[in-house]
Structure formats: C-alpha cells, structure tokens
C-alpha cells in the first residue's frame, strides 16, 4: 500500500477529528470583541433602531437554489405578486413564465464542468491539429497554459477517485461481514481477502488511533462517502472535457450570450444540489420570530431565489442574467457566493454589473476559498479594477482571536478584497428542515448582505454607492499581525484587504445616521 493512499484517506477524517467549535453556535451575531467570538453586533444594532419602522428590502440569492418550504425560510420569501402561479402564462410580461419565487437559469442541469475544462475543450477543438497558420498567438499560448493545467487537474482527480473507489469498496466488504455497528476489535481481527479490504482496514485502524472519539464505523464511512461523491464529480464531470450537459439540460442557444428567458421556474433542486443556496439564504434572513433553528440578520428582508450555480462552475451567461433578473424584479441586493479562476465571456457579466449599477442595486461577492491573493490570481466575477461603485468583495474572518482572526482558507488582497466578515462555523438553514454550520467566504458574503439589507431597510434613501461606502468605512480594524490565509507568516490585515477590517452592523448604522443627517 502506498503512503499516498493513507494521506488521501486520512485527510477526509482529519477535519472532523481535530475540529474545534465556537462557544456560541450563532457567534457571528454576537457583539464585536477583541478576544474571539467577534460577531456583527446584532442585538446592539436592534437597540439603535428601536422605535423605527423598517422598509422591506428584497435580497436576491444568486446561487444553487433555495428550499422554499424550509420552516425557517418560507415566511421570508419574495413572491412575484404580478404572476399567477402555475398557469403557464407570463402574466407580468417580464419574459419569465410562472416566476413566483425567482428563476432558474440552469434548467435541469445538476452537474457541470469547471470553466477550465470548458475553455480547454473549446480551444482544444480549435488548436489541437491546427497550428501551422496561427493568427492569434496570444490565444494559442493561453490554450497551451490551459491544456497543461487541465491535464494536471484531470489526472489528480482520476488518481484520487481511484483511491477512494478502493477504500469504499473495502468498507462495503467489511460492512457486509460485520454490519455497520462493527467494533474496532472486529476490524482488527478481520482477515483481508483482497487489496481493497486491506486498505480499508488499515485506514480505519489508523484513524481510530489518531482520534479521541469512540470508534464509529458508520460515521467514518459516511464521511468517506462525501469524499467519494466529491471526487466522483471531479473526475466524471468537473474535469471531463467530453461532458457537456448544456444543450440537453438547458436547451438555450449557448453561443448567444445576450439571450434571456431560458431555464425554468424551479428554484429548489433537492438536498444535494440546493444545500449551499439554502444555507446562504438563512444567513441573510432565516425567520427569527420562531423559537427554533437559525436566526437571519435581516428580518425586514424578502429572499428572491435565482438558481445560476450547478455543481461545477457557473456560466457567465447565467451569472449575467441572474444579475439582470434581480435588478429588473425589485431586488436591492444580490448576494453572489460563487466564483472561479477562469472566465469565458467576462464582458457579458461586466455589462450586467453596470446595468445593476444603473438600477441602484448593490452586488456582494465572495472572495473565494483558495487561500490565495486575489491581487495576483484571477477570481471571476470581480469589480474589474474598481470599475463599479456597487460591488463589495468579501473575505472570511474566524471566530478565534488573533493571530487566527482570518479564516485559513480565505482569499485576500489589498486591492481586490474590501473587507472580512464571519465565515467559519456559520450556523444556518439546510434543505428539508435541517440546520448545519458551514465554513467559507460563501458564508461571509451573505453576512455582509444581511448587514447591508438591515441598514438599507432603516435608511432606504441611501444609494447603493453610499451604502457600500458606509459598510467599508465602518468596518472595524482587525488589530495586530494575523496569519496570512494559507500560510504561517503573519501580516497586519490592512495589507490583506482594502480596509483591514471586519463588517460591523452597529457601526454601519451609526455612520448611516451621520451621513444622512450631517
């Protein structure tokens, strides 16, 4: 057995075995603190606006879909009052039939490629056998870079998936012999009949030795299953240049980047595929009036669900249409917890951002989870070098105190990231009435969206540009030297984002009051 198999398998177990948790599951709502569990200050903010009546703010969740029947979300949803449900007619003449809760630009797509794969496949068809008469040397050189990157990623996905296939096969064989309630002694005494059983046995024993928790075969198998499912997707779909679901699953003219009206009105695609979007929606506006579950930041908000993200990279055409749909149908804020390292038609998205800017819509975007410097590496979509005054780029902060105040995975950038927000162990809604804590700038972005919506609901005369200025200028500086995400080195956070600060709701409300009454 190779060392790499151990490393690959144990990596999936290590997070659970070594995970720590904040002292409060809703820590991101707690007051600002210098000593950990530093949240946005929701209760203090409520005191500041006591006696004031908020206006409703519509927040579009451009994501993977939202569970519209979730008990903590169904009372917080935007509904298109000009549309008669399920009559097959575009009653409001907005180009979308029966769009009661929003729209789905992915059609029936669940799995899709990474943009790297799509761009490689597109250029490979053009250049693989046609290099004698080059007319676009820059594009050809880009093709060569993409080709190298694609084959590397594809091979890594293939190898890891193969390893996990062996491990899962061995675990299933062990379960057939001993049942899912097997003991560690049964694992130790099991005589392996083949390589996959030997690998599974060794992995389980190694994990049991590392972990302080009682041996639980079912829990370990379930966690390994998550890894298997992920790399099944990576190998068979994400980095499969021969896979293209677009024509069959969506049916649009993909070459026509300005086309609208395609897709369908189904905004929820089940537990696996709409898990992310449902969690994001709850961070913004989960119902806080009941006595269970999560608590959204903005209770004067309505959630508009726009599905534009499959499992795989979002497509530029769908991102642009999501922004335009939100702007045309009353959303004041669009949360975009997605991103990718490559783009096919970035100019189409840029045009949509300008359109949203003209309509006074604020766009809030997650910076990404690669621990990379976005000043040096691409992350699409972006603000095109500060070209827009309605764009906020958000990195993730942690519940721990310095030097661990920033999430280890968060992207950063002195020029490209505006501020940080809580993005580790964020407890929120998940499909089918469930709740979970997730990590990611995907969670930090809706924290900022919720803060923005809260402020806007009490100060509705603010423009999108003014609200951005308020959120950025009221960010509380993260003091001291903190570890650079993805590194052991430390820096002042002022060198890792434009503000060096973390979003704060009471400070934003105070600044809004000063701005409008100076």
matplotlib code that plots the C-alpha trace (Angstrom):
import matplotlib.pyplot as plt

x = [0.0, 1.3, 1.8, -0.4, -3.4, -3.1, -2.6, -5.6, -7.9, -6.9, -7.3, -11.0, -11.1, -8.7, -11.1, -13.7, -11.2, -9.5, -12.3, -12.9, -16.1, -17.0, -18.7, -21.9, -23.4, -24.7, -21.4, -21.5, -24.4, -22.6, -21.0, -17.6, -14.8, -11.1, -10.8, -12.7, -16.3, -16.4, -19.6, -21.6, -23.3, -27.0, -28.6, -26.8, -28.0, -31.6, -31.3, -30.0, -33.1, -35.7, -38.8, -38.1, -40.1, -38.1, -39.0, -38.8, -35.6, -35.5, -32.3, -31.6, -29.7, -27.9, -26.8, -27.7, -31.4, -33.3, -35.6, -38.8, -40.6, -38.0, -39.8, -37.3, -37.4, -41.0, -42.2, -39.3, -39.6, -40.2, -43.1, -43.9, -47.4, -47.9, -47.6, -50.4, -48.8, -48.7, -50.9, -48.2, -48.6, -46.1, -48.7, -46.3, -44.7, -41.2, -40.1, -40.3, -43.3, -44.6, -41.6, -43.3, -40.2, -37.5, -35.9, -33.6, -31.1, -29.5, -32.6, -32.3, -28.5, -27.2, -23.6, -21.5, -17.8, -15.3, -14.7, -11.1, -12.5, -14.9, -12.2, -9.7, -12.3, -13.2, -9.7, -8.5, -11.1, -9.6, -5.9, -5.1, -4.5, -4.2, -1.0, 0.6, -1.1, -1.6, -3.4, -3.9, -0.6, -1.9, -4.9, -2.8, -0.4, -3.3, -4.5, -1.2, -1.4, -4.9, -4.0, -1.2, -3.4, -6.4, -4.4, -2.8, -6.2, -7.8, -5.0, -5.2, -9.0, -8.6, -6.0, -7.8, -11.1, -9.4, -8.0, -11.4, -13.1, -10.7, -11.4, -15.2, -15.2, -13.2, -15.5, -18.6, -17.0, -16.2, -19.8, -21.2, -19.2, -19.7, -22.5, -22.4, -22.2, -18.9, -16.4, -12.7, -11.9, -13.8, -11.8, -8.5, -9.4, -10.8, -8.6, -8.4, -9.3, -8.0, -6.2, -9.3, -10.2, -6.6, -6.6, -9.9, -8.8, -5.6, -7.3, -9.9, -7.3, -5.1, -8.0, -9.0, -5.5, -5.5, -9.0, -10.0, -13.6, -15.1, -14.9, -17.9, -17.7, -20.9, -19.8, -16.4, -17.9, -20.4, -17.6, -15.5, -18.7, -18.7, -15.1, -16.0, -19.0, -16.9, -14.2, -16.7, -18.0, -14.5, -13.3, -16.5, -17.9, -15.8, -12.7, -14.3, -13.8, -16.3, -19.1, -21.4, -24.9, -25.9, -27.9, -29.8, -30.4, -31.0, -31.7, -30.7, -28.5, -25.3, -23.4, -25.9, -24.6, -27.4, -30.2, -32.8, -35.9, -34.4, -34.4, -37.5, -39.2, -37.9, -35.8, -35.2, -33.2, -33.1, -30.9, -27.7, -27.9, -29.6, -27.8, -25.4, -28.1, -30.4, -27.7, -26.8, -30.4, -30.8, -27.7, -29.4, -33.0, -33.9, -37.0, -36.1, -39.7, -40.0, -38.3, -36.2, -33.4, -31.3, -31.6, -31.2, -29.6, -32.3, -36.0, -37.3, -36.0, -37.5, -35.4, -35.6, -34.1, -32.2, -30.6, -27.5, -24.9, -24.8, -22.4, -19.4, -18.5, -21.3, -21.5, -21.0, -24.2, -26.2, -24.5, -25.2, -28.9, -29.2, -28.0, -30.3, -33.3, -32.7, -32.4, -35.5, -37.7, -37.1, -34.0, -31.9, -29.1, -27.7, -25.6, -23.1, -21.4, -19.6, -16.5, -14.0, -10.5, -11.3, -14.0, -15.4, -17.3, -16.4, -17.6, -21.2, -21.0, -19.4, -22.3, -24.8, -22.9, -23.1, -26.8, -27.3, -25.3, -27.7, -30.6, -29.1, -28.5, -25.7, -23.7, -21.9, -19.5, -17.5, -13.7, -13.1, -11.6, -8.2, -6.1, -4.8, -4.0, -6.7, -4.4, -2.2, -4.6, -7.9, -11.2, -14.3, -16.6, -14.8, -15.1, -12.8, -10.2, -12.7, -14.8, -18.1, -19.3, -21.9, -19.6, -18.3, -15.8, -15.8, -13.2, -13.8, -12.9, -12.7, -14.3, -10.9, -8.8, -5.5, -3.3, -6.1, -8.7, -8.8, -10.1, -7.3, -9.0, -10.0, -8.7, -7.4, -6.0, -5.0, -6.6, -9.3, -10.9, -12.8, -13.4, -13.8, -16.9, -17.6, -17.2, -16.2, -18.7, -21.7, -25.0, -27.9, -30.6, -30.1, -32.7, -35.6, -35.9, -32.4, -29.6, -25.8, -22.7, -20.6, -17.3, -16.5, -16.4, -19.7, -20.9, -19.1, -20.7, -24.3, -23.3, -22.4, -25.6, -27.6, -25.9, -26.4, -30.1, -30.6, -29.1, -30.9, -34.3, -33.9, -32.2, -34.0, -32.9, -29.3, -27.9, -26.1, -22.8, -23.5, -24.3, -21.1, -19.2, -20.8, -20.1, -16.5, -15.7, -17.4, -15.5, -13.7, -10.0, -8.6, -5.8, -2.3, -0.5, -2.5, -1.7, -1.9, -4.5, -2.8, 0.5, 2.2, 3.5, 1.8, 0.9, -1.3, -4.7, -4.6, -2.2, -4.6, -7.6, -8.6, -9.9, -8.1, -11.4, -14.4, -18.0, -19.9, -23.7, -23.9, -21.0, -22.7, -26.0, -24.2, -22.4, -25.6, -27.3, -24.4, -24.3, -27.9, -28.2, -24.9]
y = [0.0, 3.5, 6.3, 8.5, 6.3, 6.9, 10.6, 11.0, 9.0, 10.4, 13.9, 13.4, 12.3, 14.9, 17.8, 16.1, 14.5, 17.8, 20.3, 23.0, 24.9, 28.4, 28.8, 30.0, 28.4, 31.9, 33.5, 35.6, 37.6, 38.4, 41.8, 42.9, 41.5, 41.6, 38.2, 35.8, 35.1, 38.5, 38.9, 41.7, 43.0, 42.2, 42.9, 46.2, 47.2, 46.4, 48.8, 51.5, 51.3, 50.7, 52.7, 53.0, 51.1, 49.4, 49.1, 45.7, 45.0, 42.3, 40.3, 38.0, 34.9, 34.1, 30.6, 26.9, 27.2, 27.7, 25.3, 27.4, 25.0, 25.3, 26.3, 29.0, 30.4, 30.0, 33.1, 35.2, 34.7, 37.2, 36.3, 37.8, 39.2, 40.0, 36.4, 33.8, 30.5, 27.5, 28.9, 28.6, 32.3, 35.2, 37.3, 40.2, 40.1, 40.1, 37.2, 34.5, 32.2, 31.5, 33.0, 33.2, 32.8, 33.7, 31.9, 29.0, 29.7, 26.3, 24.4, 20.8, 20.9, 19.5, 18.6, 20.8, 21.2, 23.6, 26.6, 25.5, 22.3, 24.2, 26.6, 23.9, 21.9, 25.0, 25.9, 22.3, 21.8, 24.9, 24.3, 20.7, 19.8, 23.3, 25.1, 25.8, 29.1, 30.8, 34.1, 34.6, 33.8, 35.1, 32.8, 29.9, 30.5, 30.7, 27.3, 25.8, 27.0, 25.7, 22.4, 21.8, 22.9, 20.9, 17.6, 18.1, 18.7, 15.8, 13.4, 14.4, 13.8, 10.5, 9.2, 10.4, 9.0, 5.6, 5.6, 6.4, 3.7, 1.1, 2.4, 2.5, -1.0, -2.3, -0.6, -2.1, -5.5, -5.0, -3.9, -7.0, -9.1, -7.3, -4.8, -1.0, -1.4, -3.2, -2.7, -1.8, -5.3, -6.8, -4.5, -5.6, -9.3, -9.2, -11.2, -9.2, -11.2, -8.6, -5.3, -3.1, -4.8, -4.4, -0.7, -0.1, -2.0, 0.0, 3.3, 2.6, 1.4, 4.5, 6.8, 5.1, 5.6, 9.3, 10.1, 10.7, 9.9, 6.4, 4.2, 4.7, 2.9, 4.3, 7.9, 7.2, 5.6, 8.4, 10.9, 8.9, 8.7, 12.5, 12.4, 9.7, 11.7, 14.8, 13.1, 11.1, 14.6, 15.9, 13.1, 12.2, 15.7, 18.7, 17.7, 15.6, 17.5, 15.2, 16.1, 19.0, 19.0, 22.4, 21.5, 18.7, 20.2, 23.8, 24.0, 27.6, 28.9, 29.0, 30.9, 33.8, 35.4, 38.0, 35.5, 35.7, 33.8, 30.3, 27.9, 27.2, 28.4, 25.5, 27.2, 24.2, 21.2, 18.9, 18.3, 17.8, 20.5, 23.3, 22.8, 25.7, 28.2, 27.3, 27.9, 31.2, 32.4, 31.5, 33.6, 36.7, 36.2, 33.0, 33.6, 34.8, 35.1, 31.4, 29.5, 27.1, 26.8, 29.7, 33.4, 35.6, 39.0, 40.9, 40.3, 43.1, 41.2, 39.0, 36.4, 36.1, 32.8, 32.8, 29.5, 30.1, 27.7, 24.0, 21.6, 22.8, 26.3, 28.8, 30.0, 33.7, 34.0, 32.7, 35.0, 38.0, 37.0, 36.4, 39.9, 41.4, 39.4, 40.6, 44.2, 44.1, 42.4, 44.6, 43.2, 45.9, 43.5, 40.5, 38.0, 36.0, 33.3, 31.7, 32.3, 30.7, 31.1, 31.3, 33.1, 32.6, 35.8, 38.2, 41.2, 39.9, 39.9, 43.3, 44.7, 43.2, 44.7, 48.2, 47.6, 46.8, 49.9, 52.0, 50.5, 51.2, 47.5, 46.5, 43.4, 41.4, 38.7, 36.0, 36.4, 32.6, 29.8, 29.0, 30.9, 33.0, 36.6, 37.9, 40.7, 38.2, 35.4, 35.7, 35.2, 35.8, 37.7, 40.7, 44.5, 44.9, 47.1, 49.2, 50.0, 50.0, 51.7, 48.9, 46.0, 44.6, 41.8, 39.8, 37.6, 35.4, 36.0, 33.4, 33.2, 32.8, 35.7, 36.9, 35.6, 33.4, 36.1, 35.3, 32.0, 29.8, 29.2, 32.8, 34.6, 38.1, 41.1, 44.6, 45.8, 43.2, 42.4, 45.1, 43.7, 40.5, 39.0, 35.9, 32.8, 29.9, 27.6, 29.7, 28.0, 28.3, 26.5, 23.5, 21.6, 19.6, 21.5, 20.9, 23.1, 23.0, 25.0, 25.6, 27.4, 29.6, 33.0, 31.8, 32.3, 35.6, 37.2, 36.8, 38.0, 41.3, 41.1, 40.7, 43.7, 45.8, 44.9, 45.7, 49.1, 49.8, 48.8, 51.6, 54.1, 53.5, 56.8, 55.6, 54.9, 51.7, 53.6, 55.3, 52.0, 50.5, 53.5, 53.0, 49.3, 49.8, 52.8, 51.4, 48.1, 47.7, 47.2, 43.7, 44.6, 43.1, 40.7, 37.8, 34.7, 35.1, 32.6, 29.6, 30.5, 30.5, 34.0, 37.0, 40.4, 43.3, 42.8, 46.3, 44.7, 41.9, 43.9, 47.5, 48.2, 45.7, 45.5, 43.3, 44.3, 45.7, 46.4, 49.0, 51.0, 50.9, 52.2, 55.0, 56.0, 55.9, 58.2, 60.6, 60.5, 61.4, 63.9, 65.8]
z = [0.0, -0.8, 1.6, -0.7, -0.1, 3.7, 3.2, 0.9, 3.1, 6.4, 5.1, 4.9, 8.5, 9.9, 9.9, 11.9, 14.3, 15.1, 14.6, 17.3, 17.7, 18.8, 22.2, 20.6, 17.5, 16.4, 17.2, 14.0, 15.5, 18.8, 19.7, 18.4, 20.6, 20.6, 22.2, 19.9, 19.0, 17.4, 15.5, 13.8, 16.9, 16.0, 19.4, 19.8, 16.3, 17.3, 20.2, 17.9, 15.6, 18.4, 17.6, 13.9, 11.2, 8.6, 4.9, 3.1, 1.2, -1.4, -1.4, -4.3, -3.6, -6.9, -6.0, -6.3, -5.4, -2.1, -0.3, -0.4, 2.0, 4.8, 8.0, 8.7, 5.2, 3.8, 5.6, 4.4, 0.7, -2.1, -4.2, -7.6, -6.9, -10.6, -11.6, -11.3, -10.2, -12.5, -15.2, -17.9, -18.7, -18.4, -16.6, -15.8, -19.2, -17.8, -20.1, -17.4, -17.1, -13.6, -11.9, -8.5, -6.3, -8.7, -11.7, -12.6, -15.4, -15.1, -16.3, -15.4, -15.0, -11.8, -12.7, -14.9, -15.7, -14.3, -16.5, -17.0, -18.6, -20.9, -22.0, -22.6, -24.7, -26.7, -27.6, -28.0, -30.8, -32.4, -32.0, -31.4, -35.0, -36.5, -35.5, -38.9, -39.7, -36.3, -36.5, -32.7, -31.0, -27.6, -27.7, -28.7, -25.8, -23.5, -24.9, -24.1, -20.5, -20.1, -21.6, -19.1, -16.2, -17.3, -17.7, -14.3, -12.6, -14.5, -13.6, -9.9, -9.9, -11.6, -9.1, -6.0, -7.3, -7.9, -4.4, -2.9, -5.0, -3.5, 0.1, -0.3, -1.8, 1.1, 3.6, 2.0, 2.2, 5.9, 6.5, 4.7, 7.1, 10.4, 9.9, 10.4, 14.2, 14.0, 16.8, 16.5, 17.7, 14.7, 12.4, 14.0, 13.7, 10.2, 7.7, 4.5, 1.4, -1.1, -1.5, -1.1, 2.3, 3.5, 2.6, 4.3, 7.4, 7.7, 7.1, 9.8, 12.3, 11.6, 12.1, 15.4, 16.7, 15.8, 17.0, 20.6, 19.8, 20.2, 17.1, 14.9, 11.6, 10.2, 10.8, 9.3, 6.2, 5.8, 5.8, 3.4, 1.2, 1.0, -0.3, -2.8, -4.1, -4.4, -6.5, -8.5, -9.5, -10.1, -12.3, -14.2, -14.6, -13.5, -15.4, -18.1, -21.4, -23.1, -20.8, -21.8, -20.4, -21.7, -24.8, -23.2, -19.8, -20.6, -24.3, -24.9, -27.7, -25.6, -28.2, -27.8, -24.7, -24.6, -24.7, -21.9, -20.9, -21.0, -18.0, -15.8, -12.6, -10.4, -7.8, -5.5, -6.7, -3.7, -0.7, -2.5, -5.2, -3.3, 0.0, -0.5, -1.6, 1.3, 3.8, 2.3, 2.3, 6.0, 7.0, 5.4, 6.6, 8.5, 10.5, 14.0, 15.2, 16.0, 18.8, 16.8, 14.2, 12.8, 13.0, 10.0, 10.2, 8.4, 9.5, 7.2, 4.1, 1.5, -0.3, -4.1, -5.3, -8.5, -9.5, -11.6, -10.0, -10.7, -9.1, -11.0, -12.2, -13.0, -16.6, -17.4, -19.4, -16.4, -13.9, -16.1, -16.5, -12.7, -12.0, -14.6, -13.4, -9.8, -10.9, -13.1, -10.5, -7.4, -5.7, -4.0, -3.1, -4.9, -2.9, -5.1, -3.1, -6.1, -8.2, -10.5, -11.7, -15.4, -17.5, -20.9, -21.5, -18.6, -20.6, -20.5, -16.7, -16.7, -18.7, -16.2, -13.3, -15.0, -15.6, -11.9, -11.0, -13.2, -11.3, -7.8, -6.9, -4.6, -5.5, -2.8, -3.8, -2.0, -2.5, -2.7, -0.6, -2.0, 0.4, -2.5, -3.1, -5.5, -6.4, -8.1, -9.1, -11.1, -9.3, -11.5, -11.4, -9.9, -9.9, -12.9, -11.1, -9.2, -12.2, -10.3, -7.1, -6.3, -5.7, -2.4, -2.3, 1.0, 2.7, 5.7, 9.3, 12.0, 15.5, 17.1, 18.3, 16.7, 15.2, 13.8, 13.2, 9.5, 8.1, 6.9, 3.6, 2.7, -0.3, 0.4, -1.5, -0.7, -3.9, -4.6, -1.2, 0.5, 4.0, 6.0, 7.7, 9.8, 7.6, 9.9, 11.7, 10.5, 11.6, 9.2, 7.3, 5.1, 3.0, 4.3, 7.5, 8.7, 10.0, 9.8, 10.4, 7.2, 6.5, 3.5, 2.1, 0.8, 4.3, 4.9, 1.8, 3.0, 6.4, 4.6, 2.5, 5.7, 7.3, 4.2, 4.0, 7.6, 7.2, 4.0, 5.5, 8.1, 5.8, 2.5, 0.9, 0.7, -2.7, -3.4, -3.6, -0.3, 1.4, 0.1, 1.4, 4.8, 5.1, 4.0, 6.2, 9.3, 9.2, 12.5, 12.0, 12.8, 15.1, 15.3, 13.0, 11.8, 9.9, 6.1, 4.9, 3.5, 5.2, 8.6, 8.0, 9.7, 8.5, 9.5, 8.0, 6.5, 4.0, 3.2, 2.2, 1.4, 4.9, 7.0, 8.8, 9.7, 8.9, 11.9, 12.0, 14.8, 13.4, 9.9, 11.4, 13.2, 10.1, 8.0, 10.5, 10.3, 6.5, 6.1, 8.9, 8.7]

ax = plt.figure().add_subplot(projection="3d")
ax.plot(x, y, z, "-o")
ax.set_aspect("equal")
plt.show()
